[in-house]
Amino acid sequence: MDVYQAESEAIMRIVADTGALIEPMSIDEAYLDLSALCQAEDPDASLRKSLPVAHQLKQRIRAERQLTATIGIAANKLLAKIASDHRKPDGLTLIPENEKVGFLRPLPVRVLYGVGKVTEGVLHGAGLRTVGDLQDFPGDLRALVGSFGPTLKRFAFGEDDRPLELGDEIKSISGEETFPRDTEDRAVLRACLRSQAADIAVGLKHRHLGAHTVQVKVRYGDFTTLTRQITVEEPLTEASDIYRIGCFLLGRQKLVSRPLRLLGLGVSNLREPKLKQLALF
């Protein structure tokens, strides 16, 4: 892992040389905002102006680190992520704004942000297997996936207004999931919490931060929403520790006393961890 981390940092330095705004996502992924560097009146012309930057990035990473890189270019985070997954391990894909709906149509619903295994299963059960099926669906998706329905519909048409989260501005990291059906199944809830904790830990490590406060959020079928949090002295950076405290809060507060519509996990009170000498016994 030390080798991977060092390689990641070296590549991120190459990425930073572009002058783009950067949101690290994991040890091998990041979003870049090149809009200030590649301005044009037409959105698709602006995207095309970023192609030379992408080619230069791939060439530098190969020359200096002897590694391949896959890059996706699009007007928002949703589409850029889908484009970057399109031609791995050494691809470069651009999704023009005027072609995004057609590009998405044949893809499986799982490519859309927020569609996990549980939601995918519900959509498949309703006969919705491709993004095109979601685009054509005449009903209200809230009947299938709850409050996520309107957002899912927008994603199916390639619409996404999520901004970049820049490291110097971040005050908290969190995730939440709205279940297609209210549930108190402990296995489902534990899997959800474990996944959220893993994503949070990645965000902390790439920003070189530790969390002192952990919060859980639950919403019941009648839309009653509760949050509970705990603050600890030692900074938390590992997914296992964040997950364990999340489970502790749910249990101590008896928050799963009835089926949940939504479960969320978050951390705040973020600081750079200080190295400390451990005593040996």
C-alpha positions, 0 to 999 in steps of 0.5 A, a space after each residue: 500500500 505504501 508503494 501504491 500511495 507514493 505512486 498515486 501522489 506522484 501522478 497527482 502532482 502531474 495532474 496538478 501541473 494542468 492547473 485544473 481544480 482537482 477533487 481526489 476520489 480514491 487512490 487512482 481516481 480524481 475529477 478535474 475541472 478544466 472549464 477555466 482553461 478550456 473556455 468556448 462559447 459552445 459547450 461541446 467546443 469547450 470539451 474538445 479543447 480539453 482533448 490535448 490536455 488529456 492526451 498530454 496527461 496520458 503521455 506524461 504518466 506513461 513516460 514518467 511513471 510507466 503506467 497507463 491512465 484512462 480519461 473520460 471527458 464530459 460536462 459533469 461528474 456523472 458523465 465523466 465517470 461513466 466515460 472514464 470507465 468506458 475504455 479501460 485500461 488505456 482509454 480516452 472517451 469524450 461524451 459530447 453534450 448533444 450526444 449524451 442521451 444516446 450514449 447512455 441509452 444502451 448502458 446498464 442501469 448500474 452505471 448511474 451514480 447511486 444505483 447499487 446492488 439493491 436498487 439495481 435489483 428493484 429496477 430489474 424487477 420492474 423490467 428496467 435494465 438499461 438507462 434507455 428503459 429509465 429514459 422511456 419509463 412513463 411512471 413515477 420512479 419514486 414508486 420504485 426507489 423512493 425519493 431518489 426517483 427524480 434524481 435517478 431520472 435526471 441522471 438517466 438523461 445525463 444531467 448532474 449539477 454536483 460541484 467539485 468538493 475541493 480539499 481546502 473547503 471540506 468540513 465533513 464527508 458523508 454518504 447516505 442511501 435511500 432504500 427502495 423499500 423500508 427495511 430493518 434487515 441487519 445484513 442490508 443495513 450493515 452492508 450499507 454502513 460498511 460501504 459508506 465507511 469505506 468511501 469516507 475513509 478513502 476521502 479522508 486519506 486522500 485529503 490527509 485528514 482524520 475525523 473526530 466526530 462520527 454521525 449516523 442519520 436515519 429516516 423512517 417510513 413516516 419521514 421522521 429523521 433522526 441524527 446521532 453523533 459521538 466525538 472521540 479524542 483520537 482521529 479516525 482514518 480507517 473504514 473499520 473504525 468508522 463503521 464500528 462507531 456507526 454500528 455502536 451509535 445505531 445500537 446504543 440509541 436503538 435507532 433500528 426499532 422499526 424499518 428504515 427508509 434511509 441510512 446515512 453515515 458521516 464524519 466531521 471535525 476534520 483535522 490533520 492527524 498528528 503522528 504519535 509515539 506508541 508505547 511497547 509492552 
